[in-house]
Amino acid sequence: MTTYIDIRTLYESDYLQWLEETVNLLKSRQLNKLDYDNLIEELEALGRTEKRAITSLLEQIIRHLLLDQYWTVEHEFNANHWEAEIISFRNQLNKCLTTNLYKYLQNNLESIYDDAKDYIKAKTKLNNLPDICPYTLNQLLDKTWLP
């Protein structure tokens, strides 16, 4: 069986094999043989990656809702595209959303909205966008909701 020193070396040389060995050690409850330092690093990175992904998807939903609702000059030509994008981003987001990630989005909604609003202001030069997010998280995630 792989020893603690071997599994640490394995992390540097063959990540996928290290991952398989780590899963096997966890399944067999051989916790004393785990490479804790690298396992902790990987779990933290996984959490950051998931948060970045869902943040990006929610920001895209907000961007397209703002375009659809406030960029009236372009609405006739782009509404179908924006609404299709909203559906696509919602589908992606809803597939990977967990209770904890939902709470993360809820706690960071205003910051995500601010980033989306900054982008839309730069793209459109609109100055009539709300200062605070006009949408609830449930509305943003609802596959059929449009303002």
One Martini backbone bead per residue (centre of mass of N, CA, C, O) as a GRO file, in nm:
protein
  147
    1MET     BB    1   0.101   0.033   0.016
    2THR     BB    2   0.080   0.355   0.031
    3THR     BB    3   0.263   0.603   0.154
    4TYR     BB    4   0.297   0.916   0.262
    5ILE     BB    5   0.549   0.979   0.094
    6ASP     BB    6   0.447   0.866  -0.177
    7ILE     BB    7   0.192   1.047  -0.211
    8ARG     BB    8   0.343   1.315  -0.219
    9THR     BB    9   0.506   1.245  -0.471
   10LEU     BB   10   0.265   1.183  -0.655
   11TYR     BB   11   0.152   1.471  -0.673
   12GLU     BB   12   0.402   1.575  -0.851
   13SER     BB   13   0.385   1.335  -1.087
   14ASP     BB   14   0.059   1.215  -1.045
   15TYR     BB   15  -0.235   1.344  -0.996
   16LEU     BB   16  -0.445   1.121  -1.068
   17GLN     BB   17  -0.320   0.905  -0.887
   18TRP     BB   18  -0.340   1.064  -0.628
   19LEU     BB   19  -0.646   1.086  -0.632
   20GLU     BB   20  -0.710   0.784  -0.627
   21GLU     BB   21  -0.556   0.721  -0.365
   22THR     BB   22  -0.711   0.916  -0.185
   23VAL     BB   23  -0.988   0.788  -0.222
   24ASN     BB   24  -0.907   0.508  -0.118
   25LEU     BB   25  -0.824   0.601   0.165
   26LEU     BB   26  -1.098   0.717   0.241
   27LYS     BB   27  -1.272   0.461   0.197
   28SER     BB   28  -1.069   0.290   0.402
   29ARG     BB   29  -0.988   0.480   0.648
   30GLN     BB   30  -0.668   0.581   0.591
   31LEU     BB   31  -0.583   0.864   0.737
   32ASN     BB   32  -0.269   0.829   0.807
   33LYS     BB   33  -0.196   0.831   0.471
   34LEU     BB   34  -0.253   1.108   0.411
   35ASP     BB   35  -0.225   1.414   0.215
   36TYR     BB   36  -0.317   1.684   0.369
   37ASP     BB   37  -0.194   1.934   0.237
   38ASN     BB   38  -0.292   1.874  -0.059
   39LEU     BB   39  -0.588   1.824   0.005
   40ILE     BB   40  -0.653   2.102   0.114
   41GLU     BB   41  -0.566   2.261  -0.136
   42GLU     BB   42  -0.772   2.124  -0.331
   43LEU     BB   43  -1.033   2.197  -0.179
   44GLU     BB   44  -0.997   2.503  -0.187
   45ALA     BB   45  -0.981   2.524  -0.496
   46LEU     BB   46  -1.258   2.404  -0.554
   47GLY     BB   47  -1.421   2.623  -0.412
   48ARG     BB   48  -1.320   2.861  -0.583
   49THR     BB   49  -1.410   2.752  -0.858
   50GLU     BB   50  -1.713   2.732  -0.799
   51LYS     BB   51  -1.755   3.030  -0.725
   52ARG     BB   52  -1.663   3.149  -0.994
   53ALA     BB   53  -1.869   3.005  -1.175
   54ILE     BB   54  -2.136   3.106  -1.041
   55THR     BB   55  -2.074   3.404  -1.057
   56SER     BB   56  -2.053   3.423  -1.364
   57LEU     BB   57  -2.337   3.322  -1.432
   58LEU     BB   58  -2.493   3.537  -1.273
   59GLU     BB   59  -2.376   3.781  -1.415
   60GLN     BB   60  -2.487   3.706  -1.695
   61ILE     BB   61  -2.780   3.720  -1.623
   62ILE     BB   62  -2.784   4.014  -1.535
   63ARG     BB   63  -2.682   4.143  -1.790
   64HIS     BB   64  -2.915   4.040  -1.976
   65LEU     BB   65  -3.144   4.168  -1.816
   66LEU     BB   66  -3.050   4.459  -1.846
   67LEU     BB   67  -3.054   4.469  -2.149
   68ASP     BB   68  -3.355   4.387  -2.182
   69GLN     BB   69  -3.472   4.623  -1.993
   70TYR     BB   70  -3.273   4.900  -2.072
   71TRP     BB   71  -3.190   4.854  -2.389
   72THR     BB   72  -3.409   4.982  -2.604
   73VAL     BB   73  -3.255   5.036  -2.872
   74GLU     BB   74  -3.177   4.703  -2.892
   75HIS     BB   75  -3.419   4.517  -2.837
   76GLU     BB   76  -3.537   4.435  -3.116
   77PHE     BB   77  -3.251   4.291  -3.209
   78ASN     BB   78  -3.172   4.123  -2.907
   79ALA     BB   79  -3.380   3.977  -2.722
   80ASN     BB   80  -3.356   3.680  -2.808
   81HIS     BB   81  -3.063   3.647  -2.734
   82TRP     BB   82  -3.074   3.728  -2.436
   83GLU     BB   83  -3.289   3.515  -2.351
   84ALA     BB   84  -3.122   3.269  -2.434
   85GLU     BB   85  -2.886   3.326  -2.245
   86ILE     BB   86  -3.041   3.311  -1.984
   87ILE     BB   87  -3.119   3.017  -2.011
   88SER     BB   88  -2.837   2.898  -2.030
   89PHE     BB   89  -2.724   3.008  -1.758
   90ARG     BB   90  -2.941   2.884  -1.578
   91ASN     BB   91  -2.894   2.591  -1.645
   92GLN     BB   92  -2.602   2.580  -1.551
   93LEU     BB   93  -2.644   2.679  -1.260
   94ASN     BB   94  -2.863   2.471  -1.163
   95LYS     BB   95  -2.673   2.215  -1.197
   96CYS     BB   96  -2.447   2.334  -0.961
   97LEU     BB   97  -2.636   2.386  -0.729
   98THR     BB   98  -2.618   2.441  -0.387
   99THR     BB   99  -2.682   2.536  -0.080
  100ASN     BB  100  -2.408   2.680  -0.033
  101LEU     BB  101  -2.401   2.833  -0.307
  102TYR     BB  102  -2.658   2.987  -0.266
  103LYS     BB  103  -2.562   3.142  -0.016
  104TYR     BB  104  -2.329   3.279  -0.157
  105LEU     BB  105  -2.502   3.438  -0.359
  106GLN     BB  106  -2.677   3.583  -0.155
  107ASN     BB  107  -2.427   3.728  -0.008
  108ASN     BB  108  -2.318   3.840  -0.323
  109LEU     BB  109  -2.526   3.991  -0.506
  110GLU     BB  110  -2.440   4.293  -0.502
  111SER     BB  111  -2.155   4.251  -0.615
  112ILE     BB  112  -2.242   4.114  -0.877
  113TYR     BB  113  -2.418   4.344  -0.973
  114ASP     BB  114  -2.200   4.562  -0.986
  115ASP     BB  115  -2.037   4.421  -1.209
  116ALA     BB  116  -2.262   4.412  -1.419
  117LYS     BB  117  -2.321   4.716  -1.425
  118ASP     BB  118  -2.042   4.810  -1.516
  119TYR     BB  119  -2.049   4.665  -1.786
  120ILE     BB  120  -2.309   4.795  -1.901
  121LYS     BB  121  -2.215   5.085  -1.887
  122ALA     BB  122  -1.973   5.047  -2.081
  123LYS     BB  123  -2.135   4.927  -2.326
  124THR     BB  124  -2.400   5.153  -2.327
  125LYS     BB  125  -2.413   5.424  -2.142
  126LEU     BB  126  -2.595   5.381  -1.919
  127ASN     BB  127  -2.786   5.577  -1.641
  128ASN     BB  128  -3.062   5.384  -1.546
  129LEU     BB  129  -2.949   5.205  -1.331
  130PRO     BB  130  -2.973   5.044  -1.059
  131ASP     BB  131  -2.805   5.044  -0.756
  132ILE     BB  132  -2.975   4.800  -0.691
  133CYS     BB  133  -3.089   4.498  -0.707
  134PRO     BB  134  -3.398   4.414  -0.882
  135TYR     BB  135  -3.330   4.114  -0.803
  136THR     BB  136  -3.382   3.807  -0.710
  137LEU     BB  137  -3.252   3.504  -0.682
  138ASN     BB  138  -3.506   3.349  -0.766
  139GLN     BB  139  -3.548   3.502  -1.028
  140LEU     BB  140  -3.267   3.440  -1.157
  141LEU     BB  141  -3.330   3.112  -1.146
  142ASP     BB  142  -3.585   3.132  -1.303
  143LYS     BB  143  -3.665   2.995  -1.611
  144THR     BB  144  -3.936   3.206  -1.663
  145TRP     BB  145  -3.822   3.473  -1.568
  146LEU     BB  146  -3.921   3.813  -1.646
  147PRO     BB  147  -3.948   4.167  -1.635
   0.00000   0.00000   0.00000
